[in-house]
Amino acid sequence: MSVRNNKKKSRRRNYKYHAVTFKLTSGQYKSLRNYCKARKTTPIKLIKKSIERFISHYEYEVPHELYLTENQLELFNLDEFNDK
């Protein structure tokens, strides 16, 4: 006689997917295919693993220090020259 578990199965969550496309040259695609064949993986898995740190940590908000500002490059600190 088998014992049945009377708990209901939890419902699977519905995920929304969004398609992202980009173009590769024939040489880039051939290189990608050869690399994936050597590593025994698929191009999609390789790309997802490569960008994983960018797509997993910023779902709700991006930290303020990661935003670009207008003056990203400051070659000279003008205050230093004004003091002299």
N, C-alpha and C positions, 0 to 999 in steps of 0.2 A: 504494500500500500504506500503510495507516494504522498508526501506532505506538500500541500500547495501554499504558497505565500499569498495572503489575501490583500496585500498592498497593491494599490494601483500603480501602474507605470507612470513615471513623471513624463510630462509632455516635452518633446523636443522643442528647443527654441528655434524660431524662424530667423534665419540670417538674411540680410540684404547684401547683395553683391553688386559691385560696380565694375564695369569693364574699363580698363586702361589700355590704350594702344600707343605704340610708338614704332617708328620705322628703323630698320637696320640695313646697312649696305649688305650686299651679297657676301663680301669678305667677312664682315662682322658676324653675319648669321652662320657662315661656315665655321668660323672660329668658335662661336657659341656651341654649335652642334658637336664639334670635335671635343671640346672641353667636357661637355655633358656626357658624351659617350665614354670618355676616359674615366670620369668620376662616377659613372653609372647612376646618373640622375637625369631629371628632365629640365628643360629650360625654365619652365614656370617655377619649379622648386628652387632652382639656382637663383633666379631673380628675386623671389620672395625672401629667400634667406639673406641675400645681399642687402636688401632694403629694410630688413626686419627692424632694425633699431630706429628707423625713421617712422615706421607705420604702427609701432606698438605703444609708444610712450606718450604721444601727443594727441590722443583721441579727444580729450575735452578742452585742454588749453595748452598753449605753448608758453614756457617761462619767458619772462620779459627780457632777459639777457640774450635770448636767441633771436630776437627781432633785429632786423637791420635798421640802422639809423641813416640819416642823410649823409653824415660825415664819418664814414667808416674809416677812411684813410687820413690820418693826421701825420704828415711828414714833419712838420715843424710845430713846436709848441710856441705860439706867439708871445705868451707871457714871459718865457725865458728871455726872448730878445728884447722885450720892453724893459725888463729889469736892469739890463746892462747899460 
